[in-house]
Amino acid sequence: MRPLDGVRVLDLSRLLPGPFATLVLADLGATVDKLEDDDAGDYLRYMPPYADGVSVAFSGLNRGKRSLVMNLKMPGAADAFRKLARSYDVVFDQFRPGVLDRLGAGHDVLMTDNPRLVICALTGYGQTGPLRDRAGHDLNYVARSGLLGLMGPEDRPPQLPSFQLADVGGGLFSVVGILAALRERDRTGKGTVLDVAMTDAVLPFATITLAGLFGGLTPSRGAEALTGGIAAYSTYATKDGESVTLAALEPKFLKRFTDGAGMPFDASALVPGPHQAALKESFRAMFSSKTRAEWAEFGKEHDCCIEPVVKPDELFADPQLAARGVFRRIESGGTAFYQYRTPVTPHDLEASPPPGSGEHTDRILGEAGFSEADVLALRAANIVR
């Protein structure tokens, strides 16, 4: 038994944000059924690299899920979708605001059909506001949140993130909202509609920086304590062309570092200001005197918040991640690839492979109360496949 056994999720999402959220729910035991259209379906299916003809990214985000194909734009599809949705606890809607309304199965309609339903509407900018209908992707949401404007050196354009913060952040807050709504439904018997905006989801990741803004200060790129403004919290190149991180934010850690490195202790290294330029130069010179491996050993010996910058192709051999069981190696059609477990994925999870497009259509419809004749009629009308 897993925590969400018995919870049924109808997933209308694609690509990364929604599928990540429903991956977490599936790992925790929920039955997650992907509803894909009969055109491209989930675009992530076509993103290389592939293993045994299946996208590795799609495999990782959709393990343990099922798939049905339904064309919601066909005449009669709205009624079929409404009947289907009545058999679920959660509907995950990643369409832009109003799309389901135009298809004849908006949030109000679904809630009238099933008052216990939890609808999670995950969008870029939310269900309200002047940008509600605008297209966007992760980079746009990080930019609009104000966080991108603080990334990178102050004399260059903002640094492009190497990760999808808004997408995954939106997925995470969707999971939190869904779990809370299910708990509330246990008490009241009533479902709800959750309005989760990926732009809003980025802001909590900047809590410390925003504290300055809320206190009347204007944060500057590359000048704040946690964004490059102090020598004691930064990245440094090493003798062998690799990199390490120093995050000695407390005086005791900074002193351990300077004592171990034979440098004078200067508490002002923890305070932003013009004096940081000279301090950073001295720190750069010190770090360039040893290799990354030597600094890793130094950090182990002195416990001063020094860690190597691990490159992506080194992750699988990293002893900490290996001890935590973060990755597992999958064999498929003679091709080996890896998947990660989230922090809440059960360690003993043996999830089924990702579904083929429409692989479970008949079974899912049958569970929702459609007869064989009903399914044949829907197929004849090109509503399902």
C-alpha positions in Angstrom: 0.0 0.0 0.0 1.1 3.5 -0.8 -0.3 6.8 0.6 -2.4 7.7 -2.4 -3.8 4.3 -3.3 -7.4 4.7 -4.4 -7.0 8.3 -5.5 -7.8 8.7 -9.2 -6.3 11.5 -11.3 -7.4 12.5 -14.8 -4.3 14.3 -16.3 -4.8 16.7 -19.1 -1.3 18.1 -19.0 1.8 17.6 -21.2 5.5 18.4 -21.4 7.0 19.1 -17.9 4.9 21.1 -15.4 1.8 19.0 -15.0 3.4 15.6 -15.8 6.0 16.3 -13.1 3.2 16.9 -10.6 1.3 13.8 -11.6 4.5 11.8 -11.5 4.8 12.6 -7.8 1.2 11.6 -7.3 1.7 8.4 -9.3 4.8 7.5 -7.3 2.8 7.9 -4.1 0.2 5.5 -5.3 -2.4 7.5 -7.2 -3.9 6.1 -10.4 -3.0 8.7 -13.1 -4.6 8.5 -16.5 -3.2 10.8 -19.2 -5.8 12.1 -21.6 -4.1 12.9 -24.9 -5.5 14.3 -28.1 -5.4 12.2 -31.3 -3.0 14.5 -33.0 0.4 14.9 -31.3 -0.7 14.0 -27.8 2.0 14.8 -25.2 4.8 16.5 -27.2 7.4 15.1 -24.9 6.9 11.7 -26.5 9.0 13.1 -29.4 11.9 14.6 -27.5 15.2 12.8 -28.0 17.1 10.9 -26.8 15.1 7.7 -27.2 15.4 4.2 -25.6 13.6 1.4 -27.4 11.8 4.0 -29.5 10.5 6.0 -26.4 11.7 9.4 -25.3 13.8 9.0 -22.2 12.4 12.3 -20.8 8.8 11.0 -21.4 9.7 7.7 -19.7 10.9 9.4 -16.6 7.9 11.7 -16.2 5.2 9.2 -17.1 6.2 6.0 -15.4 3.3 4.2 -13.8 0.6 6.2 -15.7 -2.0 5.1 -18.2 -3.1 6.7 -21.4 -6.3 7.2 -23.3 -6.8 9.3 -26.5 -9.8 11.6 -26.7 -10.4 14.4 -29.2 -12.2 17.0 -27.1 -13.0 19.1 -30.1 -15.3 16.6 -31.8 -19.1 16.9 -31.5 -20.3 14.9 -28.5 -16.9 14.8 -26.9 -17.8 17.2 -24.1 -20.5 14.8 -22.9 -18.2 11.9 -23.0 -15.5 13.8 -21.1 -17.9 15.0 -18.5 -19.0 11.4 -17.9 -15.4 10.3 -17.7 -14.4 13.1 -15.2 -17.2 12.1 -12.8 -15.3 8.9 -12.0 -12.1 10.8 -10.8 -11.0 12.5 -7.6 -8.7 15.0 -9.4 -8.7 16.6 -12.8 -5.4 18.2 -13.7 -6.0 21.0 -16.2 -3.0 22.6 -17.9 -4.9 24.3 -20.7 -4.9 28.1 -20.9 -7.8 29.7 -19.0 -11.2 29.2 -20.7 -10.2 26.3 -23.0 -12.4 23.8 -21.2 -15.3 26.3 -21.1 -15.1 26.6 -24.9 -15.1 22.9 -25.2 -18.3 22.7 -23.1 -16.7 21.2 -20.0 -15.5 24.1 -17.9 -14.6 24.0 -14.3 -18.1 25.0 -13.1 -19.7 22.3 -15.2 -17.3 19.6 -13.9 -17.9 20.7 -10.3 -21.7 20.6 -10.8 -21.3 17.1 -12.2 -19.1 16.0 -9.3 -19.1 18.3 -6.3 -16.3 16.2 -4.7 -13.9 16.9 -7.6 -10.6 18.6 -7.0 -9.6 20.6 -10.2 -6.0 21.8 -10.3 -5.6 24.5 -13.0 -1.9 25.0 -13.6 -1.1 27.9 -16.0 1.7 30.3 -16.6 0.1 33.4 -15.3 -3.0 32.1 -13.5 -6.7 32.4 -14.1 -6.9 36.1 -13.4 -4.8 39.2 -14.4 -3.9 40.9 -17.7 -1.6 38.1 -18.7 -3.9 35.2 -18.1 -4.4 34.3 -21.8 -0.8 34.9 -22.9 1.4 32.0 -24.1 4.7 31.4 -22.3 7.4 29.0 -21.2 9.6 28.5 -18.1 12.0 31.3 -19.0 9.2 33.8 -19.4 7.7 33.0 -16.0 11.1 33.2 -14.3 11.6 36.6 -16.0 8.2 37.9 -15.0 8.7 36.8 -11.4 11.7 39.2 -11.1 14.1 36.3 -10.3 15.8 36.1 -13.6 16.8 39.8 -13.2 19.0 38.7 -10.3 20.9 35.9 -12.1 24.5 36.5 -13.3 27.1 39.2 -13.1 25.8 42.8 -13.0 27.7 43.9 -16.1 26.0 41.3 -18.4 22.5 40.3 -19.3 20.8 37.9 -16.8 22.2 34.4 -16.8 20.0 31.8 -18.6 19.1 29.1 -15.9 20.2 25.5 -16.6 17.0 24.2 -15.1 13.2 24.7 -15.4 12.4 26.5 -12.1 8.9 27.7 -12.9 7.8 24.4 -14.5 8.9 22.2 -11.6 8.0 24.8 -9.0 4.5 25.0 -10.4 4.3 21.3 -10.4 5.4 21.1 -6.7 2.9 23.7 -5.5 0.2 21.8 -7.5 1.0 18.7 -5.6 0.8 20.6 -2.3 -2.5 22.1 -3.3 -4.0 18.8 -4.4 -3.0 17.0 -1.2 -4.4 19.8 0.9 -7.7 19.9 -1.1 -8.1 16.1 -0.8 -7.6 16.5 3.0 -10.2 19.3 3.1 -12.6 17.1 1.1 -12.2 14.4 3.7 -13.5 16.8 6.3 -16.2 18.7 4.3 -17.1 16.3 1.4 -16.6 19.2 -1.0 -14.0 19.6 -3.8 -12.5 22.8 -5.1 -10.7 24.5 -8.0 -7.0 25.3 -7.4 -5.6 28.2 -9.4 -1.8 27.7 -9.6 0.4 30.1 -11.6 3.9 29.1 -12.5 5.0 32.8 -12.2 3.7 32.9 -8.7 5.4 29.6 -7.9 8.9 31.1 -8.6 8.6 33.8 -6.0 9.1 31.7 -2.9 12.5 30.5 -4.2 13.7 34.2 -3.9 12.5 34.5 -0.3 15.8 35.9 1.1 16.3 38.3 -1.7 12.7 39.5 -1.5 13.1 40.3 2.2 15.4 43.1 1.2 12.9 44.4 -1.3 10.1 44.2 1.2 12.3 46.1 3.6 12.6 49.0 1.2 15.9 48.0 -0.5 16.3 47.4 -4.3 18.2 44.2 -5.0 20.8 44.4 -7.7 22.1 41.6 -9.9 25.4 40.2 -8.7 25.5 42.5 -5.7 23.4 40.7 -3.0 24.9 38.3 -0.5 23.4 35.3 -2.1 23.7 36.4 -5.7 27.4 37.1 -6.1 27.9 40.1 -3.9 30.3 38.6 -1.3 33.5 36.6 -1.7 32.5 34.1 0.9 29.5 32.9 -1.2 30.5 32.3 -4.7 31.9 29.9 -7.3 35.6 29.7 -8.1 37.8 28.2 -10.9 40.4 25.7 -9.7 43.9 24.9 -10.9 42.7 22.1 -13.3 40.0 24.2 -15.0 37.2 22.9 -12.9 35.1 24.8 -10.3 34.2 24.7 -6.7 31.6 26.5 -4.5 32.3 28.3 -1.2 29.2 29.1 0.9 30.8 30.1 4.2 28.0 32.4 5.3 28.6 32.1 9.0 31.8 33.6 10.5 32.8 30.2 12.0 32.8 28.6 8.6 34.7 31.5 7.0 37.3 31.4 9.7 37.7 27.6 9.2 38.3 28.3 5.5 40.8 31.2 6.0 42.7 29.5 8.8 43.0 26.3 6.7 44.0 28.2 3.6 46.5 30.4 5.5 44.6 33.6 4.7 43.8 36.4 7.2 40.3 36.2 8.6 38.2 39.2 7.6 34.6 39.3 8.7 33.8 42.0 6.1 33.9 39.2 3.5 30.4 38.5 4.6 29.1 42.0 3.9 28.4 43.3 0.4 30.2 46.5 -0.6 33.0 48.0 -2.8 35.6 46.3 -0.6 34.5 42.9 -2.0 36.3 43.4 -5.3 39.7 43.1 -3.6 38.5 40.2 -1.5 37.2 38.3 -4.5 40.6 38.7 -6.2 42.4 37.2 -3.3 39.9 34.3 -3.1 40.2 33.7 -6.8 44.0 33.5 -6.5 43.7 31.1 -3.6 41.3 28.7 -5.3 43.3 28.7 -8.5 46.2 27.2 -6.5 44.6 23.8 -6.0 42.7 21.3 -8.1 39.0 20.6 -7.6 39.8 17.2 -6.0 42.3 18.9 -3.6 39.6 21.5 -2.6 37.1 18.7 -2.1 39.5 17.1 0.4 40.1 20.5 2.0 36.4 20.9 2.5 36.1 17.4 4.0 38.9 18.2 6.4 37.8 21.6 7.5 34.0 21.4 7.2 33.7 25.0 5.9 31.0 24.7 3.3 33.2 24.0 0.3 31.8 21.5 -2.3 33.0 20.7 -5.9 30.8 21.7 -8.9 29.8 18.3 -10.1 29.3 18.0 -13.8 26.1 16.3 -15.2 28.1 13.3 -16.5 29.5 12.7 -13.0 26.2 12.5 -11.2 25.7 8.7 -11.5 29.1 8.0 -9.8 28.6 10.6 -7.0 28.8 8.7 -3.7 26.2 10.9 -1.9 23.6 10.5 -4.6 24.4 6.8 -4.9 24.0 6.3 -1.2 20.6 8.0 -1.3 19.4 5.9 -4.3 18.5 9.0 -6.3 19.1 7.3 -9.7 18.2 3.9 -11.0 19.4 2.4 -14.3 16.8 1.1 -16.7 17.2 -1.3 -19.6 14.9 -1.1 -22.5 15.4 -2.7 -25.9 19.1 -3.0 -25.4 19.5 0.6 -24.4 20.4 1.7 -20.9 19.2 5.0 -19.4 18.6 6.4 -16.0 15.6 7.7 -14.1 15.5 9.7 -10.8 13.4 9.3 -7.8 11.9 12.4 -6.2 12.5 13.0 -2.5 9.1 11.4 -1.7 9.3 8.4 -4.2 9.2 5.1 -2.2 12.7 3.5 -2.4 11.1 0.1 -3.3 8.9 1.5 -6.1 8.8 -0.7 -9.2 6.7 1.5 -11.4 5.3 0.2 -14.7 6.8 1.7 -17.9 5.3 4.8 -19.5 2.1 4.2 -21.5 1.8 4.0 -25.2 -0.5 6.6 -26.7 -4.1 5.3 -26.1 -2.8 2.1 -24.7 -5.5 2.0 -21.9 -8.4 3.8 -23.6 -10.9 0.9 -23.5 -10.0 -0.1 -19.9 -10.2 3.5 -18.6 -13.6 4.1 -20.3 -14.8 0.8 -18.9 -13.9 1.8 -15.4 -15.8 5.1 -15.9 -19.0 3.2 -16.8 -18.9 3.2 -20.6 -20.3 0.0 -22.1 -18.6 -1.8 -25.1 -21.3 -0.3 -27.3 -20.6 3.1 -25.9 -16.9 2.8 -26.7 -17.5 1.5 -30.2 -19.8 4.5 -30.8 -17.1 6.9 -29.5 -14.6 5.3 -31.8 -16.9 5.5 -34.8 -17.4 9.2 -34.1 -13.6 9.7 -33.9 -13.9 10.9 -30.3 -11.6 8.3 -28.8 -8.8 6.1 -30.0 
